[in-house]
Amino acid sequence: MQPTDPEAGPPDAVLAAAIAGGDAVAFERLVTRYSGRVLAMALRMLDDRAEAEDVVQDVFLTVWRRVGELAEPGALRAWMFQIARRHCLIVLRRRRTRRTVPVDALPEHRAVVAGGAVPDPQRAAELGAGVGALGRALAGLPSGQRDVWLLAEVDGLSSGEIGRRVGAGEQAVRGRLSRARSRLADLMRAWR
């Protein structure tokens, strides 16, 4: 039996129109199609699963309530990711207002291991430190470069899709992405 393709089914514009009319089945299809991608983006931006899952819920709640306001139903995907980005930025702003952060909550103090087991504590510590270094390097990029890098590298969007999402031309997107990659390569040189 072949796995079901989440992209199969009606196009986003058809789902948007159906959801605007209150179609819960269309909404369920949309959630199935995009929840994993929205979660992946939120995880990359927030590095906290609970907060990322909250963002996913907020995104789809907003879609359910406001999809009828969408001027171009074909832009549903881009609109959802804009909502996700805004929610992530709100979470990040809230974090800045907190006075203290427990040391064990920092990415470099968490082991990053698939499957939950720590086969080699030294390797787990190296991976955790590498992820922490990447998080700090990303945080040091200008927001325009960071956003474009995340959309390209994490979400796999094309320059055109990224441009529509961030309100910039493809040429500007390619320039920001090139500068972000170059800067990250310099900052992450020790981790090669």
BAVEX-160475 format. One record per residue: residue in three letters; x, y, z of N, C-alpha, C in turn. Coordinates in pm, whole numbers, padded with zeros to 5 digits, always signed. Layout:
<nodes>
ALAXYZXYZXYZ...
</nodes>
This chain:
<nodes>
MET+00084-00118+00000+00000+00000+00000+00088+00124+00000GLN+00062+00216-00092+00141+00337-00104+00095+00440-00001PRO+00192+00517+00057+00152+00623+00149+00075+00731+00073THR-00016+00795+00141-00096+00900+00080-00013+01026+00067ASP-00022+01089-00048+00049+01214-00073-00032+01328-00013PRO+00027+01404+00083-00048+01513+00144-00084+01623+00044GLU-00009+01632-00067-00038+01733-00168-00153+01691-00258ALA-00189+01562-00256-00298+01514-00339-00428+01576-00292GLY-00519+01587-00382-00648+01644-00347-00664+01780-00410PRO-00766+01852-00367-00796+01981-00429-00685+02083-00406PRO-00668+02175-00499-00569+02282-00482-00605+02370-00361ASP-00506+02444-00313-00526+02530-00197-00640+02629-00216ALA-00653+02684-00337-00760+02783-00362-00898+02722-00341VAL-00915+02597-00383-01044+02528-00365-01068+02502-00217LEU-00961+02458-00147-00976+02436-00002-01010+02566+00070ALA-00944+02675+00032-00970+02805+00097-01116+02845+00082ALA-01169+02829-00040-01310+02865-00063-01402+02775+00019ALA-01371+02647+00025-01455+02554+00102-01449+02584+00251ILE-01330+02614+00301-01315+02645+00444-01389+02774+00477ALA-01381+02872+00387-01453+02998+00408-01603+02972+00421GLY-01652+02867+00354-01793+02830+00362-01824+02740+00480GLY-01724+02712+00564-01748+02632+00684-01726+02482+00666ASP-01659+02440+00560-01637+02298+00533-01526+02242+00622ALA-01565+02165+00722-01469+02109+00818-01379+02003+00754VAL-01429+01930+00655-01349+01828+00588-01236+01896+00509ALA-01267+02005+00442-01164+02080+00369-01059+02133+00465PHE-01104+02180+00580-01011+02230+00681-00920+02118+00730GLU-00977+02001+00753-00898+01885+00796-00792+01849+00692ARG-00829+01856+00564-00732+01829+00457-00619+01931+00460LEU-00653+02057+00482-00551+02161+00488-00456+02138+00605VAL-00512+02103+00720-00429+02076+00837-00336+01958+00808THR-00388+01853+00749-00307+01736+00715-00196+01775+00618ARG-00229+01859+00523-00133+01899+00419-00020+01984+00473TYR-00050+02076+00566+00050+02176+00604+00095+02176+00750SER+00031+02100+00837+00069+02110+00978+00215+02072+01003GLY+00265+01970+00934+00404+01930+00952+00501+02038+00910ARG+00472+02105+00800+00560+02212+00750+00557+02334+00841VAL+00437+02369+00887+00426+02484+00978+00500+02452+01108LEU+00485+02330+01157+00555+02290+01280+00706+02295+01259ALA+00755+02246+01146+00899+02249+01120+00953+02391+01118MET+00880+02482+01057+00923+02621+01053+00925+02680+01194ALA+00819+02655+01269+00810+02709+01406+00920+02650+01495LEU+00949+02522+01479+01056+02460+01557+01190+02525+01525ARG+01215+02553+01398+01342+02616+01360+01353+02756+01421MET+01244+02827+01421+01249+02964+01472+01253+02969+01625LEU+01182+02876+01690+01166+02884+01834+01252+02787+01913ASP+01291+02676+01853+01369+02572+01920+01301+02526+02049ASP+01170+02519+02045+01094+02471+02161+00967+02406+02106ARG+00955+02276+02126+00844+02200+02067+00708+02248+02118ALA+00695+02270+02247+00565+02311+02303+00521+02445+02245GLU+00613+02539+02238+00579+02670+02181+00547+02657+02032ALA+00623+02573+01962+00599+02554+01819+00461+02491+01795GLU+00424+02394+01879+00292+02332+01864+00181+02434+01893ASP+00204+02522+01989+00106+02628+02016+00091+02720+01894VAL+00203+02751+01829+00199+02836+01710+00117+02767+01600VAL+00139+02636+01581+00063+02563+01479-00086+02573+01508GLN-00125+02555+01632-00268+02566+01667-00320+02706+01638ASP-00242+02807+01675-00283+02946+01651-00298+02974+01502VAL-00205+02922+01422-00209+02943+01278-00338+02886+01220PHE-00368+02761+01253-00486+02700+01193-00616+02757+01249LEU-00614+02803+01372-00731+02872+01426-00755+03001+01349THR-00648+03075+01323-00659+03199+01245-00710+03169+01104VAL-00657+03063+01042-00702+03026+00908-00852+02996+00910TRP-00896+02917+01006-01038+02881+01014-01126+03005+01027ARG-01081+03099+01110-01162+03219+01136-01156+03322+01025ARG-01039+03334+00957-01020+03449+00870-00995+03417+00723VAL-01003+03290+00683-00973+03256+00545-01066+03327+00447GLY-01185+03359+00489-01278+03431+00402-01232+03571+00367GLU-01139+03627+00446-01086+03760+00421-00971+03758+00320LEU-00924+03640+00285-00811+03627+00194-00851+03672+00055ALA-00782+03775+00004-00817+03832-00127-00787+03734-00241GLU-00678+03660-00231-00637+03565-00335-00630+03426-00274PRO-00734+03344-00288-00733+03211-00227-00614+03123-00267GLY-00557+03146-00384-00441+03070-00428-00316+03100-00344ALA-00319+03209-00269-00204+03247-00186-00219+03194-00043LEU-00304+03096-00025-00332+03042+00109-00205+02997+00180ARG-00120+02921+00112+00002+02869+00175+00092+02983+00223ALA+00118+03079+00135+00203+03193+00172+00143+03268+00290TRP+00012+03287+00288-00056+03357+00396-00041+03282+00528MET-00056+03150+00524-00041+03070+00647+00099+03083+00705PHE+00200+03080+00620+00338+03090+00669+00368+03231+00721GLN+00304+03332+00665+00318+03467+00720+00259+03473+00861ILE+00144+03411+00877+00080+03405+01009+00172+03332+01107ALA+00228+03219+01064+00318+03141+01150+00439+03225+01189ARG+00498+03293+01093+00615+03376+01122+00580+03484+01225ARG+00466+03549+01206+00426+03654+01301+00406+03596+01442HIS+00342+03481+01450+00321+03420+01581+00455+03382+01646CYS+00548+03331+01566+00681+03297+01619+00752+03423+01670LEU+00742+03532+01595+00806+03656+01637+00745+03707+01768ILE+00616+03690+01784+00550+03729+01910+00607+03647+02025VAL+00621+03517+02004+00678+03429+02108+00820+03473+02141LEU+00899+03502+02039+01038+03543+02062+01044+03677+02137ARG+00954+03768+02105+00950+03896+02178+00915+03874+02325ARG+00819+03783+02349+00782+03753+02488+00901+03696+02564ARG+00978+03613+02497+01095+03554+02562+01193+03661+02608ARG+01211+03762+02526+01306+03869+02561+01265+03943+02686THR+01136+03945+02713+01090+04019+02831+01108+03940+02961ARG+01133+03811+02948+01157+03731+03068+01291+03769+03127ARG+01300+03766+03259+01424+03809+03324+01531+03700+03326THR+01492+03577+03347+01592+03471+03356+01553+03353+03269VAL+01654+03283+03223+01634+03163+03144+01712+03052+03211PRO+01649+02940+03246+01724+02831+03308+01833+02781+03214VAL+01949+02750+03269+02062+02706+03189+02027+02582+03108ASP+01952+02489+03164+01922+02367+03089+01822+02390+02977ALA+01765+02511+02966+01673+02542+02856+01749+02591+02733LEU+01875+02626+02748+01952+02674+02634+01985+02559+02540PRO+01980+02584+02408+02001+02476+02312+02134+02404+02329GLU+02240+02476+02365+02370+02410+02374+02379+02315+02493HIS+02280+02318+02583+02281+02229+02698+02189+02109+02680ARG+02125+02099+02562+02037+01987+02535+02103+01894+02435ALA+02092+01767+02457+02144+01670+02360+02048+01660+02243VAL+02102+01659+02125+02021+01646+02005+02048+01508+01948VAL+01956+01417+01972+01976+01279+01932+01846+01224+01876ALA+01853+01159+01762+01734+01096+01705+01698+00974+01787GLY+01570+00954+01806+01524+00835+01877+01526+00848+02027GLY+01577+00957+02081+01572+00980+02225+01684+00916+02305ALA+01760+00821+02251+01867+00757+02327+01998+00832+02302VAL+02085+00833+02399+02213+00899+02387+02319+00791+02371PRO+02351+00754+02244+02448+00648+02223+02589+00690+02260ASP+02624+00814+02241+02757+00864+02269+02742+01003+02330PRO+02759+01016+02460+02738+01146+02525+02823+01257+02466GLN+02946+01226+02427+03033+01329+02370+02976+01378+02237ARG+02931+01284+02153+02873+01321+02024+02743+01400+02044ALA+02664+01359+02142+02539+01430+02171+02571+01573+02215ALA+02674+01589+02297+02713+01723+02343+02762+01808+02226GLU+02838+01747+02135+02886+01820+02017+02770+01864+01929LEU+02675+01772+01906+02558+01806+01825+02478+01918+01890GLY+02458+01907+02021+02384+02011+02092+02453+02146+02084ALA+02585+02143+02096+02661+02268+02087+02653+02325+01945GLY+02657+02236+01845+02645+02281+01706+02511+02344+01677VAL+02406+02283+01728+02272+02339+01710+02261+02474+01781GLY+02317+02480+01901+02317+02607+01974+02394+02715+01899ALA+02509+02677+01840+02589+02773+01763+02511+02822+01640LEU+02441+02729+01573+02361+02769+01457+02249+02863+01501GLY+02184+02833+01613+02078+02920+01664+02130+03060+01693ARG+02247+03068+01757+02306+03199+01786+02348+03271+01657ALA+02401+03194+01561+02441+03254+01433+02318+03309+01360LEU+02210+03232+01359+02086+03279+01295+02032+03403+01366ALA+02039+03403+01497+01990+03518+01574+02071+03643+01543GLY+02198+03625+01504+02284+03739+01473+02264+03795+01334LEU+02190+03724+01248+02164+03775+01113+02056+03883+01118PRO+02061+03978+01025+01948+04072+01014+01820+03993+00986SER+01709+04040+01036+01584+03963+01027+01546+03930+00883GLY+01571+04018+00788+01539+03990+00649+01618+03873+00595GLN+01746+03866+00629+01830+03755+00585+01790+03626+00656ARG+01764+03633+00786+01725+03514+00863+01595+03456+00809ASP+01497+03541+00785+01367+03495+00736+01381+03425+00600VAL+01457+03487+00511+01476+03430+00378+01550+03296+00389TRP+01652+03289+00473+01728+03165+00490+01637+03053+00542LEU+01557+03083+00645+01467+02982+00701+01365+02934+00598LEU+01309+03027+00522+01209+02989+00422+01271+02904+00311ALA+01397+02933+00275+01463+02857+00169+01514+02722+00221GLU+01585+02724+00332+01653+02604+00379+01562+02510+00459VAL+01471+02566+00534+01385+02484+00618+01257+02444+00544ASP+01195+02543+00481+01068+02517+00414+01084+02478+00268GLY+01203+02499+00212+01229+02459+00075+01153+02540-00029LEU+01125+02666+00002+01051+02749-00092+01143+02806-00200SER+01086+02835-00314+01161+02897-00424+01178+03046-00396SER+01265+03110-00472+01287+03255-00456+01159+03332-00481GLY+01082+03287-00580+00955+03355-00610+00856+03345-00495GLU+00844+03224-00437+00752+03205-00325+00797+03287-00204ILE+00927+03287-00179+00980+03364-00066+00953+03512-00089GLY+00977+03558-00211+00953+03699-00243+00810+03741-00216ARG+00715+03656-00257+00574+03688-00231+00546+03691-00082ARG+00608+03601-00008+00583+03592+00135+00640+03711+00211VAL+00762+03756+00173+00827+03864+00248+00810+04000+00183GLY+00743+04002+00067+00719+04130+00000+00843+04187-00066ALA+00921+04102-00132+01042+04147-00201+01050+04078-00337GLY+01129+04134-00427+01150+04074-00557+01243+03954-00548GLU+01239+03870-00652+01323+03750-00653+01471+03786-00643GLN+01512+03892-00711+01653+03934-00709+01694+03971-00566ALA+01609+04045-00497+01639+04084-00358+01646+03960-00269VAL+01555+03866-00291+01555+03742-00213+01686+03667-00234ARG+01727+03654-00360+01852+03582-00388+01971+03652-00324GLY+01971+03784-00325+02080+03860-00261+02084+03837-00111ARG+01967+03846-00046+01960+03823+00099+02003+03681+00134LEU+01957+03585+00054+01990+03446+00080+02140+03423+00064SER+02199+03482-00037+02343+03467-00058+02422+03527+00058ARG+02383+03647+00102+02452+03711+00216+02433+03629+00344ALA+02312+03575+00365+02287+03494+00485+02372+03368+00483ARG+02377+03301+00369+02457+03178+00359+02605+03206+00381SER+02652+03314+00323+02793+03350+00338+02826+03380+00484ARG+02741+03457+00548+02764+03494+00689+02757+03370+00779LEU+02659+03284+00755+02648+03161+00835+02767+03070+00813ALA+02814+03063+00689+02932+02979+00661+03052+03030+00741ASP+03068+03162+00748+03178+03218+00827+03162+03187+00975LEU+03041+03207+01025+03016+03187+01168+03024+03040+01209MET+02992+02950+01118+02987+02808+01150+03113+02732+01105ARG+03215+02805+01064+03337+02742+01012+03394+02639+01109ALA+03389+02666+01237+03445+02575+01337+03369+02443+01344TRP+03248+02438+01292+03164+02317+01302+03171+02230+01180ARG+03255+02262+01084+03267+02180+00962+03344+02056+00990
</nodes>
